[in-house]
């Protein structure tokens, strides 16, 4: 017996690293030292910071990966992986410096996994961070044929005096929501259940096929609609702060939707009151609700409902902020206000 007999092809792994080397190099930042292939990645702190603070985050893509694997569409989930991490550390005001990925699979399929890495690279380029390294683990018997899982790790930097931690938010501040690109990477266990078991409106049965087109949503297949990658908000938000826009807080709307994530940017004794109807809700959420007979309150507790990120700004900065975002091709809406409370979101369906 040898390692290949046990299901692990070391030579294929080496070939895979060589295949993705140029992709990884394309994300390089000036602070990166060395290259791909060492036991660790090295990155200097950028110049210009007086009191630099490192900010870190980690996340995965969740069961959205199942759709990619079933439909053999692997090119976008890497963007999701980067987005879930960089959007998180952005809420502290951090600039992403570098990203690491962990890719585990039952059998190394170079073409499919190269597509995944291409997505990771695309996400890193959007976020302006270096893909500093990663790990590809071939684990036969642990993952089935064609299955893989992803985890991501991001490190950024922020000036200590510029950290956003909830202490800057004031009662009377306004909430500006930035449009999502769809369901992003949350709630996909429910999405998959709806697709598998949802009642068809023509009463011809239950369930949908991933390659099926639903005209009410798009002229694309369900798989293409639902695999739309998570929007990365790093470039416009960091640019806005650099150009002097006064932002008191930020929230990344992930698992748990608006009720769970918006309060995470608040200070003590504060709520956010949202005005439902003040922003457009993408049709995919209403469609999922109808097909799965999902109560409206559960939609809001599961999905982002069209808002992937939120900015909290002083009341007198709403119009300048919305104008700036429009000029920078970032769809945004005034959606709520900070009020006295206990860390809740009010105004949503109950």
N, C-alpha and C positions, 0 to 999 in steps of 0.2 A: 504493500500500500504506500501511497504518498499523499501529499496535501491535495493534489488535483483530484485523486480518487475520492477524497472526502468532500469535494465540491468547491474547493478554493483554488482559483487560478492566479498564482502570484504574478506570472508573466503578463497576464491580461491586466492585472492591476497596475503594473509598471507602465504598460502601454497606454492605459487610460490617463495616467498622470502626464505622460508626454503629450497626449492628444489635447489636453486642456491647458497646457502650460502657456501658450500664447494668449488664450482667453484671459487667464489670471493676470498675465503681465499687462494687459490692456487697462486694468483698473489701478495700476500703480500710482501712488502719491509720492511727492518729493520726500516725505518723511520715512518711507519704507527703506529698510536696510536688507540687503541680501535678496535671495530669490526663493522660488518654490523648491521644496524637496528636503529642507532641513527638518530637525526635530521640533523647531519652534519658529515663529515669525517675529521679526523685529521691526519696531516702529518708533521713531523719535516723536516727541511732542512738537507741534507746530510752533514757530516763533511768534512773538507778539503778545503772548499771554503773560500777565503779571503774576496771577495766582491760578494756574490751570488746575481744574478738577476733572478727574476721569469719571465718566458716566458709562455704565454697562447695562446690557439687556440681553435676554435670550428668549427664544420662542420657536415654534414650529409652524406647520401648515395645517395640521389636523387631518380630518377625514376628507377634505377637499382632494387630497392625494388619490383617493380611491377613484374619483372621476377621471383624473389624468391617466391612471393606470388601466382602467377598463377601456377607455377610449383611445389609448396610445397617443395622448396629447400632452407632452411633457415640457413644452417650451415656456410656460408661464408660471409654473409653481415655484420656480426659483426666485422670481420677482416677488411673489407672495412671501417667501421666506425672509428675504431682506427687508421688505416693507414692514412686516410685523415687528421686527427688532428696531429698525432705525426710527420708525414713527414713535415707538415707545420712548427712546432716549431723547428724541426731539422735544418731548413735553417738558423736559428740564431746561431746555434751551441749548442742548448740546449739539455740536457739529460732529457727525459720524466720522471717525478716523479709519477704522478697519473692521473687517467682517471675517468670521470663520464659519465654515459649514461642516456638519457631520452628516454623511450620507451612508445609510446602512441598507443592504439589499441581500436577497437570498442568493442571487447569481448575478455577477457583473455583466450587464448588457451595455457595452460601450456606447452604442448609438443613442439609446434612450437616456442614459445617464449624462452623456455629453449635452443633450438638449436641456436637461435639468441645470447643468452648470452654466450653459449659455444664458439661462434665465437668471441665475444668481449674478452673473457678470452684468447683465443688463440692469438688474436692480442696484448693484453697487455703483454703476455709472450714474444712474439717476440720483442716487444719494450722495455721490461724490466721495465715496469711501473706497479703500483698497480691499480687494479680496486677498487677505494676508496668508491664508492657508486653509487647510481643512483635513478631513479624514474620510476615507472611503472604506467601509467595512463590508466584506463579503461573508455572510453568515447563513450558510445552507442549513435548512432544517428549522431555522428561526423565522425566516420570511418565506412565503410561498413564491412560486414562479411568477416573475414579473412584478413582484412587490418591492417597494422600498419605503424608507422613512427618512425624513429630513429634520434637522435641528440647526438653528443658527445662533450665532453669538456676535454681538456688536459692542465696540468700545468707541466712545466719543469723548470730546473735551469741551468744557465751558469755563468761561471766566467766573471765578467764585462770586463776584459781585453781581453777575448776571443770571445766577441760578433762579429758576422759577420753582417755588416750593409751596405755593398756596398762600404765603404770607403777604403777597402783593395784591391779592384779590380783595375788592371792597364791595360792600352792599351798594347796589346801584350800578355796578358794572354791567355791561351788555355781553351777550354771548353771540358770536358769529360762527356759524357752521360752515365747514368746507365740504363740498359735494364729494360723495363716495363714487366709486366706479361700479357699485353693485354690492353684492353680499360680502366682498372682500374675502376673508378667510375664517369666518365664524358662522356657527350654526349649521354646518354641513352635515352633521348627523341627522338633523331634522330635514334639511333639503333632500338628502338621499332617500329618506323615508317617504317624503311627499312624492318624489319621482317614482319610487317603486310601488307605492300603494294608493296614491291620490286618485280621487274619483274624477273620471273624465267628464267634462260638461255635456258631452253628447250622449252620456249614459251607455256608452259602448263597452264599458269595463273600467278597470283600474290600472293605474301605472302608465308610465311613458318610457319611450326609448331615448337614449342619450343623443342619438343622431336625428331625433324628431325636431321639426321646426314648429314653433308655436307662434302664429302670426301676431298674437296680441303682445308678444314680447319683442320679436325681432325676426329678420329673415335669416338669422343664423340658427344653428342647431342649439338644443338645450345645453349640450356640453360646452359649446363655444361661449354661450351667454354666461354660464355659471363658472367657467374657468377664467373669465375676465380677471386680470390680476389686481391685487390690492394697490390702491393709489399711494404713491410715495410723496409726502408733503414737505420733505426736507428743503428742497431748493427754494420754493417761494417763501416759506416761513422764515428760514434763516436770512434770506435776502431782505424780507420785510423788517426784521429786527436790526439788521445792519444799516438800513436806510432810515432808522429812527422811529418806526412805528411803535407805539406804546402798547405792549402786550403784557397783561398782568398774569395770565395763566393759559394753559393749553391742556387738552385732553385728546387721547387717541381712543376712538370708539371701536372697541373690540368685543370679545365675548361678554355677554351680559347687557349689550346694547347701551342705549343712552342712560337708563336709570342707574346702571352700575358704574359706568366710566366717567360721566360728567362730574360727579361729586369728588372724584379723586384729585381735581385741581383746585378745590376750594380750601379756604381757611376755616377755622372753628366758627360755629354759629351761623353758617350760611347754607342756603339752598339755591338751586337754580329753577326758575319757573320758565318752562318752554311754552311757546305758542304753536301748537300743532296746526299745520296749514300754512305756516310761514316759509316753508321750503318745499320743493317738489319731491315727492317720494317715487323712486323708480318703479315701474310697473311690475318688476319681478317680485316685489314683496307682496303686493296685492294678489298677484297670481298664486304665489305659494300659499298665502292665507286662504284663498278660495279653494284651491285644489286639496289642501290638507285640512280644511275646516279648522284653521288655527285661530283661536281668539285673538283679537287685536292686541290685548295686553301682552300676550305671549310673543307676538311679533316684535313689539318694542323691547321686550326683555331678552330677545335672542339676537336680533339683527340690528345693523346700524341705521336702517330705515332711510338711507340716502345721505347721511352725514358721517363721514369717515374721520373727521378731525374737528376740533373746536378751539376757537380763540376767545379769551375773555379780555375785553378792552374797556377803558373808561367810556362813559356815555358820550362824551364830546368827541371821541375818536372813531365813532361808528362809521360816519360818512367817509372820512379820509381813508379808513382801512378798507371799506368796501370798494372805494374807487381805485385804490392801489391794487387790490386783488384782481379787479376786473381788467386793469391795464396789464397785469401780469398773467392773464389767461387762467385765472383760478376762480372757478365758480363758487360763490359764497353768499350767505344769506344771514340777515339778522333774525335770530331764532328764539332769543330768550333774555332773561335778566337775572342777576344775582340778587336774592332777597334774604332776609333774616330767616334762619331755620336751623336744622340739625343734620345737614349733610344729605339731603334728599333731592330728587327731581320731582317737581310738581307740574301739573298741566297735562300729563300724559293719560291715555285711556286706562281705566281701572277695571 
